[in-house]
Amino acid sequence: MLYQLFQSAGTETAFNELLDLTFTENERAMMLERWRIFDALDRGLSQREVAKDVPCSIVTATRGAKVYRDNRDAIRKYLEIWRK
């Protein structure tokens, strides 16, 4: 159901509108922060360096690092798109 909803946004403008309707500003910021953490970890930064680079708390960097470790291959696939 959610897949079809988000897939129906045929343009970036429509997609952003759907994100605005679905998530709070804080939730959207948290999603962007998570991907910045993944990117920093993939570049080889330590969790402390990630916390300074992103910036975020060390706890947030640690949580992101756990997800990154557990899902590295899938995350790297999407990081290729993120970095474009």
C-alpha positions as CSV (number, residue, x, y, z in Angstrom):
1,M,0.0,0.0,0.0
2,L,2.7,2.5,0.9
3,Y,4.8,1.4,-2.0
4,Q,2.0,2.3,-4.4
5,L,1.4,5.6,-2.7
6,F,5.0,6.8,-2.9
7,Q,5.4,5.3,-6.4
8,S,2.5,7.4,-7.6
9,A,4.5,10.6,-7.0
10,G,5.7,11.0,-10.6
11,T,7.8,14.1,-10.0
12,E,10.3,15.3,-7.3
13,T,7.8,18.1,-6.4
14,A,5.0,15.6,-5.9
15,F,7.3,13.3,-3.9
16,N,8.3,16.2,-1.7
17,E,4.7,17.1,-1.2
18,L,3.9,13.5,-0.2
19,L,6.8,13.5,2.3
20,D,5.5,16.8,3.8
21,L,2.1,15.3,4.2
22,T,3.3,12.0,5.7
23,F,6.2,13.0,7.9
24,T,6.9,15.9,10.3
25,E,9.7,18.2,9.7
26,N,11.7,16.5,12.5
27,E,11.0,13.1,11.0
28,R,12.3,14.2,7.6
29,A,15.4,15.7,9.2
30,M,16.0,12.4,11.0
31,M,15.9,10.5,7.8
32,L,18.4,12.8,6.1
33,E,20.6,12.6,9.2
34,R,20.6,8.8,9.0
35,W,21.7,8.8,5.4
36,R,24.5,11.4,6.2
37,I,25.6,9.0,9.0
38,F,25.6,6.0,6.5
39,D,27.6,8.1,4.0
40,A,30.2,9.1,6.7
41,L,30.6,5.5,7.9
42,D,31.0,4.3,4.4
43,R,33.8,6.8,3.9
44,G,35.6,5.2,6.9
45,L,34.9,7.7,9.6
46,S,34.8,6.5,13.2
47,Q,31.6,6.9,15.2
48,R,33.1,9.9,17.0
49,E,34.2,11.5,13.7
50,V,30.7,10.8,12.3
51,A,29.1,12.7,15.3
52,K,31.3,15.7,14.5
53,D,30.9,15.5,10.7
54,V,27.1,15.1,10.5
55,P,26.7,16.6,13.3
56,C,24.8,14.4,15.7
57,S,25.1,12.9,19.1
58,I,27.4,9.9,19.6
59,V,24.4,7.8,20.5
60,T,22.7,8.6,17.2
61,A,26.0,7.8,15.4
62,T,26.2,4.5,17.3
63,R,22.6,3.6,16.3
64,G,23.3,4.4,12.7
65,A,26.6,2.4,12.8
66,K,24.7,-0.7,14.0
67,V,22.2,-0.4,11.2
68,Y,25.1,0.2,8.7
69,R,27.0,-2.9,10.0
70,D,23.9,-5.1,9.7
71,N,22.8,-3.9,6.3
72,R,26.1,-2.7,4.6
73,D,25.4,-4.2,1.1
74,A,21.9,-2.8,0.8
75,I,22.9,0.6,2.2
76,R,25.9,0.9,-0.3
77,K,23.5,0.2,-3.1
78,Y,21.4,3.2,-2.1
79,L,24.4,5.3,-1.3
80,E,25.3,5.2,-4.9
81,I,22.1,7.1,-5.6
82,W,22.4,9.3,-2.6
83,R,25.8,10.6,-3.8
84,K,24.6,11.6,-7.2
